[in-house]
Amino acid sequence: MAKFIVIGRGYVGSSIERFLSRRYDVESWDILDETPAPYARSKEFDAVFLCLPTPQSETGEADITAIEKTLGSMQADLFVLKSTVPPGTVDALSEKYGARIVFWPEYIGESKYANPYFPTEIADEPFAIIGGEATLRSRLIDILIPVMGPTVRYHQCSALEAELAKYAENTFFATKVTFCYEFAHICGAFGADWHAVREAWLCDPRINPMHTAVFRDDPGFGGKCLPKDLAAILHSSETAGYFPVQLRATQAANAIIRGEAPGEAQP
Ligand SMILES: NC(=O)c1ccc[n+]([C@@H]2O[C@H](COP(=O)([O-])OP(=O)(O)OC[C@H]3O[C@@H](n4cnc5c(N)ncnc54)[C@H](O)[C@@H]3O)[C@@H](O)[C@H]2O)c1
């Protein structure tokens, strides 16, 4: 039986450990564990799943230190990266560490409200985006198919395209949330109720209802992923020479909506 190790046992790492344990021998290690790091045992594993944090640094840039530290310490036949990383990271780290890395961005969420569109187990997700070199993508699909089955879409692309697609997802949702709060405020200016306007708007089948609710006690978007990923892609894009007008506005509007910056937006 194939044997894997998951490095980083937070929300994503725990989910991946449950996922892999359905068909494979799997162990995990977290820096918070009191056991020694398994770096010297790298060769025991058929693949290493990296579920490490990529927190926001002061400049907004995603901090990939934990990923670099692990890649610099392990000699694995295959690394499967689950962390959300800036465009170009997989190609740059593959070259820097001489590592075979395939990127499988994660889409599970930590939303507290019911979500009929997305399951809470990775094994039940309806698609997997797999970015990287063709032979590595194929090896990962060999691992995934026995767990996820043949009805899932295994979308293959370059690592760069997969990295950008993951940021497109979260920054689109951030923008959609901000748009809905903006429109709720417009409704308020006219004495209309967003709940009623929202339901009317959603009669149009082109509008998906996710991220359209307005919460008076926790306005705007927050949580672990959306603010951090928005800041990270803004930093990456601006470093690459493109200044995203819309996404900067989304970030500024959210700060006003959440009361973190002065502005007119009242719930
Ligand atoms: N949580 C989500 O819903 C979600 C969804 C999609 C993508 N992601 C992305 O997945 C990545 C991980 O997110 P998460 O929510 O699981 O984070 P998390 O903070 O819950 O877990 C990260 C874990 O890694 C451990 N860790 C830190 N440095 C380490 C090291 N050097 N070696 C071993 N362990 C180390 C931490 O102790 C922690 O337990 C991030 O890039 C995040 O953006 C998260």
The ligand as an ORCA input file, in Angstrom:
! r2SCAN-3c Opt
* xyz 0 1
  N      -8.529     26.603      5.882
  C      -9.108     26.602      4.685
  O     -10.337     26.530      4.574
  C      -8.260     26.669      3.432
  C      -8.882     26.477      2.192
  C      -8.117     26.513      1.033
  C      -6.749     26.763      1.108
  N      -6.164     26.961      2.329
  C      -4.712     27.201      2.372
  O      -4.068     26.048      2.889
  C      -2.921     26.425      3.662
  C      -3.055     25.874      5.067
  O      -4.224     26.414      5.635
  P      -4.828     25.876      7.020
  O      -6.136     26.562      7.153
  O      -4.759     24.413      7.123
  O      -3.783     26.519      8.045
  P      -3.677     26.191      9.592
  O      -3.077     27.387     10.223
  O      -4.986     25.666     10.099
  O      -2.650     24.976      9.640
  C      -1.284     25.082      9.343
  C      -0.542     24.094     10.254
  O       0.816     24.046      9.842
  C       1.632     23.969     11.008
  N       2.976     24.406     10.673
  C       3.447     25.673     10.551
  N       4.740     25.657     10.155
  C       5.096     24.354     10.050
  C       6.288     23.678      9.680
  N       7.390     24.354      9.313
  N       6.282     22.321      9.677
  C       5.183     21.618     10.042
  N       4.018     22.197     10.407
  C       3.975     23.554     10.382
  C       0.912     24.827     12.041
  O       1.291     24.477     13.365
  C      -0.564     24.506     11.726
  O      -1.050     23.431     12.521
  C      -2.830     27.940      3.575
  O      -2.000     28.301      2.505
  C      -4.275     28.347      3.260
  O      -4.354     29.578      2.582
  C      -6.890     26.916      3.490
*
